[in-house]
C-alpha cells in the first residue's frame, strides 16, 4: 500500500488547524489504498522518509525561513535519501503572519536538491485560517494522497 508521510511542525493553533484540514483531505473517502503516516518534524526519521512514497510538509515561517524543526528533518534525511527518494511527489504549506516567501523558497530549493516532484506550488497562508484556507489545505492533502492512490 502506498504511504504518504506527513511531516509537520505545528506550534500554534493556526498551524494545527492547517494540519487537520490537510489530513482531512488526505483521508477523503474518495481516496483509496493510501496509508497516511503523520510525524512531527523533530521525530520524523530517515526510515520514515525511505518507507514513504510521497510527502506532505507543513511548517510555520520563522524569521523568513522554515522552522528549525523542518530544517532538522531535511538535515537528517537529505544524504541518506538523496538517491533512494528521487522523483517522489510532495506537497507543502507554510503559515506565517508576515512574509512566507523565504520559507517557500527554502522548501523549493531543498526538494529540488532531493529531486522530489511538486504536485502543486507551495501553499502559503497568512494570519488566521479562514474557510477558503481550510478548503485549500483539504485540496492539497487530497491531491498528494490521490497522486499516490493506486485506484
LOLO-107607 format. One record per residue (C-alpha): residue number from 1; residue in one letter; z, y, x. Coordinates in Angstrom, 3 decimals. Each point is the difference from the previous one (the first is absolute). Example, Ala and Ser with C-alpha at 12.3 -4.5 7.8 and 13.67 -1.06 7.14 Angstrom:
<num = 1	residu = A	c3 = 7.800	c2 = -4.500	c1 = 12.300>
<num = 2	residu = S	c3 = -0.660	c2 = 3.440	c1 = 1.370>
***
This chain:
<num = 1	residu = X	c3 = 0.000	c2 = 0.000	c1 = 0.000>
<num = 2	residu = X	c3 = -0.921	c2 = 3.419	c1 = 1.427>
<num = 3	residu = X	c3 = 2.995	c2 = 2.108	c1 = 0.996>
<num = 4	residu = X	c3 = 0.387	c2 = 3.762	c1 = -0.341>
<num = 5	residu = X	c3 = 2.640	c2 = 1.450	c1 = 2.328>
<num = 6	residu = X	c3 = 1.545	c2 = 3.209	c1 = -1.294>
<num = 7	residu = X	c3 = 1.658	c2 = 1.901	c1 = 2.853>
<num = 8	residu = X	c3 = 1.908	c2 = 3.074	c1 = -1.059>
<num = 9	residu = X	c3 = 2.584	c2 = 2.553	c1 = 1.003>
<num = 10	residu = X	c3 = 1.677	c2 = 1.128	c1 = -3.201>
<num = 11	residu = X	c3 = 2.868	c2 = 2.406	c1 = 0.739>
<num = 12	residu = X	c3 = -0.150	c2 = 2.114	c1 = -3.158>
<num = 13	residu = X	c3 = -0.235	c2 = -0.340	c1 = -3.780>
<num = 14	residu = X	c3 = -3.565	c2 = 1.364	c1 = 0.138>
<num = 15	residu = X	c3 = -1.181	c2 = -2.572	c1 = 2.540>
<num = 16	residu = X	c3 = 1.776	c2 = -2.742	c1 = -1.984>
<num = 17	residu = X	c3 = -1.921	c2 = 1.078	c1 = -3.105>
<num = 18	residu = X	c3 = -3.275	c2 = -0.161	c1 = 1.924>
<num = 19	residu = X	c3 = 0.809	c2 = -3.452	c1 = 1.362>
<num = 20	residu = X	c3 = 0.845	c2 = -1.306	c1 = -3.468>
<num = 21	residu = X	c3 = -3.255	c2 = 1.363	c1 = -1.443>
<num = 22	residu = X	c3 = -2.058	c2 = -1.579	c1 = 2.809>
<num = 23	residu = X	c3 = 1.791	c2 = -3.335	c1 = -0.409>
<num = 24	residu = X	c3 = -0.586	c2 = 0.064	c1 = -3.752>
<num = 25	residu = X	c3 = -3.714	c2 = 0.395	c1 = 0.705>
<num = 26	residu = X	c3 = 0.025	c2 = -2.815	c1 = 2.553>
<num = 27	residu = X	c3 = 1.678	c2 = -2.237	c1 = -2.596>
<num = 28	residu = X	c3 = -2.404	c2 = 0.926	c1 = -2.825>
<num = 29	residu = X	c3 = -0.579	c2 = -3.007	c1 = -2.274>
<num = 30	residu = X	c3 = -3.770	c2 = 0.254	c1 = 0.525>
<num = 31	residu = X	c3 = 0.429	c2 = -0.781	c1 = 3.712>
<num = 32	residu = X	c3 = 0.471	c2 = -3.685	c1 = 0.613>
<num = 33	residu = X	c3 = 0.781	c2 = -2.058	c1 = 3.041>
<num = 34	residu = X	c3 = 1.519	c2 = 2.623	c1 = 2.309>
<num = 35	residu = X	c3 = 3.490	c2 = -0.291	c1 = 1.442>
<num = 36	residu = X	c3 = 1.628	c2 = 3.411	c1 = 0.501>
<num = 37	residu = X	c3 = 2.557	c2 = 0.148	c1 = 2.813>
<num = 38	residu = X	c3 = 2.045	c2 = 3.196	c1 = 0.289>
<num = 39	residu = X	c3 = 1.689	c2 = 1.000	c1 = 3.254>
<num = 40	residu = X	c3 = 1.761	c2 = 3.190	c1 = 1.050>
<num = 41	residu = X	c3 = -1.780	c2 = 1.355	c1 = 3.072>
<num = 42	residu = X	c3 = 3.002	c2 = -0.530	c1 = 2.272>
<num = 43	residu = X	c3 = 0.115	c2 = -3.744	c1 = -0.707>
<num = 44	residu = X	c3 = -3.693	c2 = -0.844	c1 = -0.413>
<num = 45	residu = X	c3 = -0.983	c2 = -2.254	c1 = 2.883>
<num = 46	residu = X	c3 = -2.957	c2 = -1.210	c1 = 1.971>
<num = 47	residu = X	c3 = 0.196	c2 = -3.277	c1 = -1.922>
<num = 48	residu = X	c3 = -0.115	c2 = 1.903	c1 = -3.309>
<num = 49	residu = X	c3 = -3.108	c2 = 1.861	c1 = 1.170>
<num = 50	residu = X	c3 = -1.726	c2 = -3.106	c1 = 1.326>
<num = 51	residu = X	c3 = 0.683	c2 = -1.968	c1 = -3.189>
<num = 52	residu = X	c3 = -1.404	c2 = 2.768	c1 = -2.218>
<num = 53	residu = X	c3 = -3.595	c2 = 0.299	c1 = -1.117>
<num = 54	residu = X	c3 = 0.290	c2 = 3.708	c1 = -0.836>
<num = 55	residu = X	c3 = 2.444	c2 = 2.879	c1 = 0.184>
<num = 56	residu = X	c3 = 1.417	c2 = 2.789	c1 = -2.136>
<num = 57	residu = X	c3 = 1.831	c2 = 2.631	c1 = 2.029>
<num = 58	residu = X	c3 = 2.324	c2 = 2.680	c1 = -1.372>
<num = 59	residu = X	c3 = 1.772	c2 = 2.784	c1 = 1.858>
<num = 60	residu = X	c3 = 1.414	c2 = 3.461	c1 = -0.342>
<num = 61	residu = X	c3 = -1.507	c2 = 2.738	c1 = 2.146>
<num = 62	residu = X	c3 = 2.734	c2 = 1.035	c1 = 2.429>
<num = 63	residu = X	c3 = -0.636	c2 = 3.163	c1 = 1.991>
<num = 64	residu = X	c3 = -3.737	c2 = -0.478	c1 = -0.475>
<num = 65	residu = X	c3 = -0.085	c2 = -3.653	c1 = 1.041>
<num = 66	residu = X	c3 = 0.669	c2 = -3.493	c1 = -1.358>
<num = 67	residu = X	c3 = 3.623	c2 = -1.078	c1 = -0.190>
<num = 68	residu = X	c3 = 1.582	c2 = -1.417	c1 = 3.125>
<num = 69	residu = X	c3 = 0.476	c2 = -3.233	c1 = -1.919>
<num = 70	residu = X	c3 = -3.733	c2 = -0.456	c1 = -0.654>
<num = 71	residu = X	c3 = -0.751	c2 = 1.033	c1 = 3.587>
<num = 72	residu = X	c3 = 2.457	c2 = -2.696	c1 = 1.136>
<num = 73	residu = X	c3 = -1.861	c2 = -2.572	c1 = -2.124>
<num = 74	residu = X	c3 = -3.312	c2 = 0.968	c1 = 1.585>
<num = 75	residu = X	c3 = 1.526	c2 = 0.013	c1 = 3.509>
<num = 76	residu = X	c3 = 1.391	c2 = -3.499	c1 = -0.633>
<num = 77	residu = X	c3 = -3.161	c2 = -1.595	c1 = -1.366>
<num = 78	residu = X	c3 = -2.811	c2 = 1.891	c1 = 1.725>
<num = 79	residu = X	c3 = -0.780	c2 = -2.156	c1 = 3.033>
<num = 80	residu = X	c3 = 1.055	c2 = -3.379	c1 = -1.415>
<num = 81	residu = X	c3 = -2.225	c2 = 0.621	c1 = -3.065>
<num = 82	residu = X	c3 = -2.858	c2 = 1.879	c1 = 1.634>
<num = 83	residu = X	c3 = -2.487	c2 = -2.866	c1 = 0.081>
<num = 84	residu = X	c3 = 1.403	c2 = -2.234	c1 = -2.739>
<num = 85	residu = X	c3 = -0.024	c2 = 2.574	c1 = -2.823>
<num = 86	residu = X	c3 = -3.371	c2 = 1.682	c1 = 0.653>
<num = 87	residu = X	c3 = -1.891	c2 = 0.824	c1 = -3.160>
<num = 88	residu = X	c3 = 2.897	c2 = -0.472	c1 = -2.405>
<num = 89	residu = X	c3 = 0.166	c2 = 2.415	c1 = -2.931>
<num = 90	residu = X	c3 = 2.724	c2 = 2.584	c1 = -0.424>
<num = 91	residu = X	c3 = 1.043	c2 = 2.892	c1 = -2.187>
<num = 92	residu = X	c3 = 2.630	c2 = 2.665	c1 = 0.654>
<num = 93	residu = X	c3 = 1.881	c2 = 2.844	c1 = -1.600>
<num = 94	residu = X	c3 = 1.927	c2 = 2.920	c1 = 1.479>
<num = 95	residu = X	c3 = 2.572	c2 = 2.140	c1 = -1.806>
<num = 96	residu = X	c3 = 1.205	c2 = 3.395	c1 = 1.122>
<num = 97	residu = X	c3 = 1.103	c2 = 3.335	c1 = -1.291>
<num = 98	residu = X	c3 = -2.267	c2 = 1.935	c1 = 2.343>
<num = 99	residu = X	c3 = -2.952	c2 = -1.172	c1 = 2.083>
<num = 100	residu = X	c3 = -0.897	c2 = -3.695	c1 = 0.171>
<num = 101	residu = X	c3 = -3.160	c2 = 0.489	c1 = 2.082>
<num = 102	residu = X	c3 = 1.493	c2 = -1.101	c1 = 3.317>
<num = 103	residu = X	c3 = 1.596	c2 = -3.087	c1 = -1.522>
<num = 104	residu = X	c3 = -3.242	c2 = -1.043	c1 = -1.711>
<num = 105	residu = X	c3 = -1.914	c2 = 0.614	c1 = 3.234>
<num = 106	residu = X	c3 = 2.525	c2 = -2.156	c1 = 1.917>
<num = 107	residu = X	c3 = -0.441	c2 = -2.909	c1 = -2.410>
<num = 108	residu = X	c3 = -3.772	c2 = 0.351	c1 = 0.198>
<num = 109	residu = X	c3 = 0.080	c2 = 0.073	c1 = 3.799>
<num = 110	residu = X	c3 = 2.332	c2 = -2.964	c1 = 0.432>
<num = 111	residu = X	c3 = -1.815	c2 = -2.153	c1 = -2.564>
<num = 112	residu = X	c3 = -3.337	c2 = 0.919	c1 = 1.572>
<num = 113	residu = X	c3 = 1.386	c2 = -1.294	c1 = 3.298>
<num = 114	residu = X	c3 = 1.068	c2 = -3.203	c1 = -1.736>
<num = 115	residu = X	c3 = -3.461	c2 = -0.133	c1 = -1.613>
<num = 116	residu = X	c3 = 1.494	c2 = -0.362	c1 = -3.475>
<num = 117	residu = X	c3 = -2.295	c2 = 0.998	c1 = -2.847>
<num = 118	residu = X	c3 = 1.123	c2 = 2.617	c1 = -2.543>
<num = 119	residu = X	c3 = -0.574	c2 = -0.875	c1 = -3.655>
<num = 120	residu = X	c3 = 0.626	c2 = 3.648	c1 = -0.932>
<num = 121	residu = X	c3 = 0.798	c2 = 3.242	c1 = 1.802>
<num = 122	residu = X	c3 = 3.677	c2 = 0.491	c1 = 0.893>
<num = 123	residu = X	c3 = 1.632	c2 = 1.327	c1 = -3.170>
<num = 124	residu = X	c3 = 2.068	c2 = 3.119	c1 = 0.631>
<num = 125	residu = X	c3 = 2.667	c2 = 1.116	c1 = -2.455>
<num = 126	residu = X	c3 = 1.878	c2 = 3.311	c1 = -0.056>
<num = 127	residu = X	c3 = 3.293	c2 = 0.617	c1 = -1.736>
<num = 128	residu = X	c3 = 1.432	c2 = -1.947	c1 = -2.911>
<num = 129	residu = X	c3 = -2.271	c2 = -2.772	c1 = -1.306>
<num = 130	residu = X	c3 = -1.489	c2 = 0.708	c1 = -3.420>
<num = 131	residu = X	c3 = -1.836	c2 = -2.298	c1 = -2.397>
<num = 132	residu = X	c3 = -3.362	c2 = 0.507	c1 = 1.708>
<num = 133	residu = X	c3 = 1.542	c2 = -0.750	c1 = 3.405>
<num = 134	residu = X	c3 = 1.616	c2 = -3.189	c1 = -1.272>
<num = 135	residu = X	c3 = -3.341	c2 = -1.055	c1 = -1.496>
<num = 136	residu = X	c3 = -1.731	c2 = 0.665	c1 = 3.329>
<num = 137	residu = X	c3 = 2.573	c2 = -2.156	c1 = 1.800>
<num = 138	residu = X	c3 = -0.385	c2 = -2.729	c1 = -2.634>
<num = 139	residu = X	c3 = -3.764	c2 = 0.043	c1 = 0.600>
<num = 140	residu = X	c3 = 0.470	c2 = -0.071	c1 = 3.769>
<num = 141	residu = X	c3 = 2.310	c2 = -3.026	c1 = -0.193>
<num = 142	residu = X	c3 = -2.367	c2 = -1.704	c1 = -2.417>
<num = 143	residu = X	c3 = -3.045	c2 = 0.734	c1 = 2.153>
<num = 144	residu = X	c3 = 1.407	c2 = -1.501	c1 = 3.178>
<num = 145	residu = X	c3 = 1.328	c2 = -3.063	c1 = -1.872>
<num = 146	residu = X	c3 = -3.302	c2 = -0.489	c1 = -1.853>
<num = 147	residu = X	c3 = -1.826	c2 = 0.183	c1 = 3.342>
<num = 148	residu = X	c3 = 1.959	c2 = -3.104	c1 = 1.043>
<num = 149	residu = X	c3 = -0.237	c2 = -1.855	c1 = -3.316>
<num = 150	residu = X	c3 = -2.095	c2 = -3.135	c1 = 0.127>
<num = 151	residu = X	c3 = -0.881	c2 = 0.421	c1 = -3.707>
***
